[in-house]
Amino acid sequence: MQPEEVKAIIEAGIENSEATVTADGNKYTAVVVSDVFEGMSMVAEQKMVYALLNEHIQSGAIHALTIKAYTPEEYQKL
């Protein structure tokens, strides 16, 4: 699975999101920015992203996934 495919799944599943996905083999890191995350806990944000990719995780196409989710304001402060 290519990083671009993971990016497309995330952006299609989370409203007004922008994702940056990198991969090292089948270990992925996703940085997701969306105003949808406003007021959500970190666990809730990660669950939202995992739910979109769960079938690929279960199939083994994605072995490991690191998620960094931010609101636009949080991301600007980085």
Buried (B, 14 or more C-beta within 10 A) or exposed (E): BEBEEBBEBBBEBBEEBBBEBEBEEEEBBBBBBBEBBEEBEEEEBBEBBEEBBEEBBEEEBBEEBEBBBBBEEEBEEE
